[in-house]
Amino acid sequence: MEKILDRFLRYVSVDTQSNEDSDTQPSAAKEWNLLKMLLEELQSMGVEANLDEYGYVMASIPSNIDKKVPAVGFIAHVDTAPDASGADVKPQIVPDYDGGAIDLKGVPGLQLKPEEFPEMLHYVGQTLITTDGTTLLGADDKAGVAEIMNAVQYMVEHPEFRHGPVKIGFTPDEEIGRGVVKFDVKRFGADFGYTMDGGEIGELEFENFNAASAKIHIQGRNVHPGSAKGKMRNAILIGEELSSLLPVDQRPEYTEGYEGFFHIISFKGTVENADIAFIIRDHHRGKFEAKKKLMEQAVAFINAKYGEGTAVLELRDQYYNMREQVEPHYHIIDKAVKAMEMAGIKAKIQPIRGGTDGANLSFKGLPCPNIFAGGLNFHGKMEFVPLESIEKASEVILNIITLFAE
């Protein structure tokens, strides 16, 4: 078998950053490169697989046991986040991590420090894979892709491994909230699924944020500053004022657990025009709706103060909390817990402070909790993943398949 480290490094070398400003699917043509690579790898292993016009790779491994058991699916996304570059990734391999700071050698003086990221100390003695400080790493979610592909290769090369029907799915555009918009659950053919898209080892999640995006255009008025009194409307300052109307204590840096937030993710502007983008998140549906209402009220206040049409809001729901869809099938959570125990891992059931393809899949009729992929500090240059966590995640996949076959 190809070593899982080599597989992971091959995948992160492919730039697959999705593009939230694109209307195509996949949103970026470069995502096809990894999708086609995965299709070819599956087919070369003798696995029935196809890649459709929307960028979904679907594969099916038939049962090799003589009784009917549920078909179980495993899903990961190939795209990386728009928050940081995913091009020309140069991973650093740090064997036998000693607990100290790690130099990110692509940027002089930049370090990954346990004083700032104390979770690093959980992995002393292990092999850490980091960035070089110039890009993100892409463990979100190419670690998940590698874990699934490693499990597939194991099943193919070990025909004695007993399993029921296994379904494999790779998706584009998860990072921009459009990962499974056109995913055909019926064609996929799984009764239950798991996304391999969580963080630290042991994470198991079946609750996620309700999510919305808010894009606001501010129309200002630019005149010469020497004669601006009573005439100029500075779109930059109006945008700042709008942001200040939202509660400071409901920003991501002040929230945890089940606490939701407003997160400003971009602000581009001149005196004449400004464009602001927020994401809105909350686990509780009522609080989520209240946050959206507060955003609408902030925009209405700006328009009342500066004139109708000064601020134009585009508010769009992205996904909802999967708990209501997964909880009636709690046995799939129990199986994941037992699969981790079989691998020597204590499951940590917790809410996702984010979202996965599994949320939308659950609402499409495929109950789909989320399992750790092993990475930490996703979406930025401080991202890292312990090799041992990737290996354990792939082991958990095989254990789940075994439990479904019993």
C-alpha positions in Angstrom: 0.0 0.0 0.0 1.0 3.6 -0.6 1.9 5.2 2.7 -0.9 7.5 3.9 1.7 10.3 4.4 2.8 10.1 0.8 -0.9 10.1 -0.3 -1.7 13.1 1.8 1.3 15.1 0.5 0.3 14.3 -3.1 -3.2 15.7 -2.5 -2.1 18.9 -0.7 0.2 19.7 -3.6 -2.8 20.2 -5.8 -4.3 23.7 -5.5 -8.1 23.4 -5.1 -9.1 26.7 -3.4 -12.8 27.3 -4.1 -14.1 30.7 -5.2 -17.1 32.2 -3.5 -17.5 34.8 -6.2 -18.0 32.2 -8.9 -21.4 30.9 -10.1 -20.1 27.7 -11.6 -19.9 24.2 -10.0 -17.2 23.5 -9.1 -16.6 27.1 -8.4 -12.9 26.9 -9.5 -11.7 25.0 -12.6 -8.6 23.8 -10.7 -10.8 21.7 -8.3 -11.3 19.3 -11.3 -7.6 18.4 -11.1 -7.9 16.6 -7.8 -11.3 15.2 -8.6 -10.1 13.6 -11.8 -7.0 12.3 -9.9 -9.2 10.6 -7.3 -11.4 9.1 -10.0 -8.4 7.6 -11.8 -7.0 6.3 -8.6 -10.3 4.6 -7.6 -10.7 3.1 -11.1 -7.1 1.9 -11.1 -7.8 0.0 -7.9 -10.7 -1.7 -9.6 -13.4 0.3 -7.8 -16.5 1.3 -9.7 -16.4 5.1 -9.8 -17.7 8.1 -11.8 -17.3 11.9 -11.9 -20.3 13.9 -12.8 -20.8 17.3 -14.4 -21.1 19.0 -11.0 -17.8 17.7 -9.7 -19.0 14.8 -7.5 -16.9 11.7 -7.4 -19.0 8.7 -6.3 -17.7 5.2 -5.9 -19.2 1.9 -4.8 -17.7 -1.2 -3.3 -20.1 -4.1 -3.2 -20.7 -6.2 -0.2 -18.6 -9.4 0.3 -20.8 -10.9 3.0 -23.9 -13.1 2.6 -26.4 -11.1 4.6 -28.1 -7.8 3.9 -26.7 -4.9 6.0 -27.0 -1.1 5.6 -24.8 0.7 3.0 -22.5 3.1 4.7 -20.9 6.1 3.0 -17.8 8.2 3.7 -17.5 11.7 2.3 -14.8 14.4 2.2 -14.4 17.6 0.3 -11.4 18.4 -2.0 -11.5 22.2 -1.9 -9.6 24.4 0.5 -10.8 27.7 2.0 -10.6 31.1 0.3 -9.1 32.5 3.6 -5.5 31.7 2.6 -3.7 30.6 -0.5 -3.7 26.8 -1.3 -1.2 27.2 -4.1 2.3 25.8 -4.1 1.9 24.3 -0.6 5.3 23.3 0.9 4.6 21.1 3.9 7.1 20.7 6.7 7.5 17.3 8.3 8.5 17.4 12.0 9.2 13.9 13.3 9.3 13.2 17.0 7.9 16.6 17.9 9.7 17.9 21.1 7.1 20.3 22.4 8.9 23.5 21.3 8.2 26.2 18.8 8.3 25.2 15.1 9.9 27.6 12.6 7.7 28.1 9.6 10.6 28.5 7.3 8.9 30.2 4.4 8.5 33.4 6.5 11.5 34.5 8.5 10.7 34.7 12.2 7.2 33.1 11.9 6.7 30.3 14.4 4.0 27.8 15.4 4.3 28.2 19.2 2.7 26.0 21.9 2.3 29.2 24.0 -0.2 30.4 21.4 -1.5 27.0 20.4 -1.3 24.8 23.6 -3.0 21.9 21.8 0.4 21.3 20.1 1.6 19.7 23.4 -1.0 16.9 23.0 1.2 15.6 20.2 4.7 15.5 21.7 6.6 12.6 20.3 4.4 12.4 17.2 5.1 13.5 13.6 3.6 16.9 12.9 2.9 18.1 9.4 2.8 21.9 9.2 2.8 24.6 6.5 5.9 26.7 5.7 4.0 29.9 6.7 3.2 31.0 3.2 0.0 29.0 2.6 -2.6 26.9 4.4 -1.8 23.2 4.5 -5.1 21.7 3.2 -5.6 19.1 5.9 -9.2 20.5 5.8 -10.1 18.3 4.1 -7.4 16.5 2.2 -6.6 14.6 5.4 -10.2 13.3 5.1 -9.7 12.5 1.4 -6.4 10.6 2.2 -8.0 8.7 5.1 -10.9 7.5 2.9 -8.7 6.5 0.0 -6.3 4.7 2.3 -9.3 2.7 3.7 -10.4 1.9 0.2 -7.0 0.7 -0.8 -6.9 -1.6 2.3 -10.2 -3.2 1.4 -9.1 -3.7 -2.2 -5.8 -5.3 -1.2 -7.4 -7.4 1.7 -10.3 -9.3 0.2 -10.6 -11.2 3.5 -11.8 -8.0 5.1 -15.5 -8.5 5.6 -17.8 -5.6 4.7 -21.2 -4.6 3.5 -21.9 -2.1 0.7 -19.5 0.9 1.0 -20.1 4.2 -0.8 -17.4 6.8 -1.3 -18.0 10.5 -2.1 -15.7 13.4 -2.8 -17.2 16.9 -3.2 -16.1 20.4 -4.3 -17.0 23.8 -2.8 -17.7 22.8 0.8 -15.7 25.7 2.1 -18.1 28.2 0.4 -21.3 26.4 1.6 -22.2 24.9 -1.7 -20.6 21.5 -1.4 -23.6 19.2 -1.8 -26.2 21.5 -3.4 -26.6 19.2 -6.4 -25.4 16.0 -4.7 -27.8 13.1 -5.6 -28.3 11.2 -2.4 -30.4 8.5 -4.1 -27.7 7.9 -6.7 -25.0 7.8 -4.0 -26.9 4.8 -2.5 -25.9 5.0 1.2 -28.3 4.4 4.0 -26.1 6.3 6.5 -22.9 8.4 6.0 -20.0 10.0 7.8 -18.1 13.1 6.7 -14.4 12.9 7.6 -14.0 16.6 8.1 -13.6 17.2 11.9 -10.6 18.6 13.7 -8.6 17.0 16.6 -8.4 13.2 17.1 -11.5 11.9 18.8 -13.9 14.6 17.6 -17.4 13.3 16.8 -20.1 15.8 15.9 -23.7 15.6 15.0 -24.6 19.2 15.9 -23.5 22.1 13.8 -24.3 25.8 13.3 -27.2 27.1 11.5 -25.5 29.3 9.0 -26.2 32.4 6.8 -24.2 34.8 4.8 -24.8 38.5 4.7 -23.4 40.7 1.9 -24.0 44.5 2.2 -23.3 47.1 -0.4 -22.9 50.7 0.9 -23.5 53.5 -1.5 -21.6 56.6 -0.5 -21.1 60.0 -2.1 -17.7 61.4 -2.9 -17.0 65.1 -3.3 -13.8 67.0 -3.0 -12.9 67.0 0.8 -12.4 70.8 0.6 -16.1 71.3 0.0 -17.5 68.2 1.5 -19.5 69.6 4.4 -23.1 68.5 4.3 -22.5 66.6 1.0 -20.0 63.8 1.4 -21.1 60.4 2.6 -18.1 58.2 3.3 -19.0 54.6 2.5 -16.1 53.3 4.5 -17.3 55.1 7.7 -20.9 54.2 7.1 -19.8 50.5 6.8 -17.8 50.8 10.1 -20.9 52.3 11.7 -23.1 49.5 10.5 -20.6 46.9 11.9 -20.6 48.8 15.3 -24.4 48.2 15.6 -23.8 44.5 16.0 -23.0 43.2 19.5 -19.2 43.1 20.2 -19.5 40.1 22.5 -21.0 38.1 19.7 -17.9 38.1 17.6 -16.0 34.7 17.1 -13.1 35.8 19.3 -15.4 36.1 22.3 -17.6 33.0 21.8 -17.3 29.2 22.4 -19.4 26.1 22.7 -23.0 26.8 21.8 -22.5 30.5 21.5 -23.2 31.9 18.1 -21.6 34.9 16.4 -21.5 37.6 13.7 -18.2 37.4 11.8 -17.0 40.1 9.4 -15.0 38.3 6.8 -14.2 41.1 4.3 -14.5 44.8 3.9 -13.6 46.5 0.6 -14.3 50.1 0.1 -13.7 53.6 -1.0 -15.5 56.8 -0.1 -17.9 56.2 -3.0 -18.7 52.4 -2.5 -18.0 49.8 0.1 -18.8 46.1 0.2 -19.0 44.1 3.5 -19.4 40.4 4.0 -20.5 38.7 7.2 -21.2 35.1 8.2 -23.9 34.5 10.9 -23.9 31.4 13.0 -25.9 29.9 15.9 -26.7 26.3 17.0 -30.1 27.3 18.3 -32.6 28.0 15.4 -34.5 30.7 17.3 -31.3 32.6 18.2 -30.1 32.2 14.6 -33.3 33.8 13.2 -32.9 36.6 15.8 -29.4 37.3 14.6 -30.6 37.6 11.0 -33.3 39.9 12.2 -30.7 42.1 14.0 -28.7 42.3 10.8 -31.7 43.5 8.9 -32.5 46.1 11.6 -28.9 47.4 11.4 -29.3 47.9 7.7 -32.7 49.5 8.2 -31.1 51.9 10.7 -28.4 53.0 8.3 -31.0 53.6 5.6 -33.2 55.6 7.9 -30.2 57.7 8.9 -28.6 58.2 5.5 -31.4 57.6 3.0 -33.1 54.6 1.5 -30.7 52.5 -0.7 -27.6 53.6 1.2 -27.2 50.0 2.4 -28.4 47.0 0.4 -28.5 43.6 2.1 -28.3 40.2 0.5 -29.0 37.6 3.2 -28.8 33.9 2.4 -29.2 30.8 4.5 -26.4 28.3 3.9 -27.1 25.3 6.0 -29.0 24.2 9.2 -28.2 22.2 12.3 -28.1 18.5 11.4 -29.0 17.3 15.0 -32.8 17.0 14.2 -32.0 14.7 11.3 -29.3 12.6 12.9 -30.6 12.1 16.4 -33.4 9.7 15.4 -30.7 7.4 14.1 -28.4 7.6 17.1 -27.1 4.1 16.5 -24.7 5.6 13.9 -23.2 7.8 16.6 -22.9 4.7 18.9 -21.1 2.8 16.1 -18.6 5.7 15.6 -17.9 5.8 19.4 -17.3 2.1 19.4 -15.1 2.3 16.3 -12.9 4.9 18.0 -12.7 2.7 21.2 -11.5 -0.2 19.0 -8.8 2.1 17.7 -7.8 3.1 21.3 -9.4 6.6 21.0 -11.9 8.2 23.5 -14.6 9.9 21.5 -15.3 13.6 22.2 -18.9 14.3 21.2 -19.2 18.0 20.8 -21.0 20.6 18.6 -19.3 21.7 15.4 -18.5 25.4 15.6 -18.8 25.4 11.8 -20.5 23.2 9.2 -19.9 20.3 7.0 -21.3 18.7 3.9 -23.0 16.3 6.3 -25.3 19.0 7.5 -26.9 19.5 4.1 -26.7 15.8 3.3 -28.7 15.1 6.5 -31.4 17.4 5.4 -31.4 15.6 2.0 -32.2 12.3 3.7 -28.7 10.9 4.4 -28.0 11.1 8.2 -24.4 12.1 8.2 -22.4 12.9 11.4 -18.9 14.2 11.3 -15.7 12.4 12.3 -12.3 13.9 13.0 -9.8 14.2 10.2 -7.1 15.2 12.6 -6.0 18.7 11.6 -5.9 21.8 13.7 -5.9 25.6 13.0 -7.8 25.2 9.7 -8.0 27.9 7.1 -4.7 29.6 7.9 -1.0 29.5 7.8 -0.8 28.0 11.3 -2.6 24.8 10.2 -1.0 21.5 11.2 -1.9 17.8 11.4 -0.3 14.9 13.3 0.4 12.0 11.0 -0.8 9.6 13.8 -4.2 11.2 13.8 -4.6 10.7 10.0 -3.6 7.1 10.5 -6.1 6.6 13.3 -8.9 8.2 11.3 -8.4 5.7 8.5 -8.5 2.9 11.1 -11.8 4.3 12.4 -13.3 4.2 8.9 -12.5 0.5 8.7 -13.8 -0.2 12.1 -17.1 1.5 11.3 -17.4 -0.7 8.2 -16.7 -3.8 10.3 -19.4 -2.8 12.8 -22.0 -2.2 10.1 -21.2 -5.7 8.7 -21.9 -7.5 12.0 
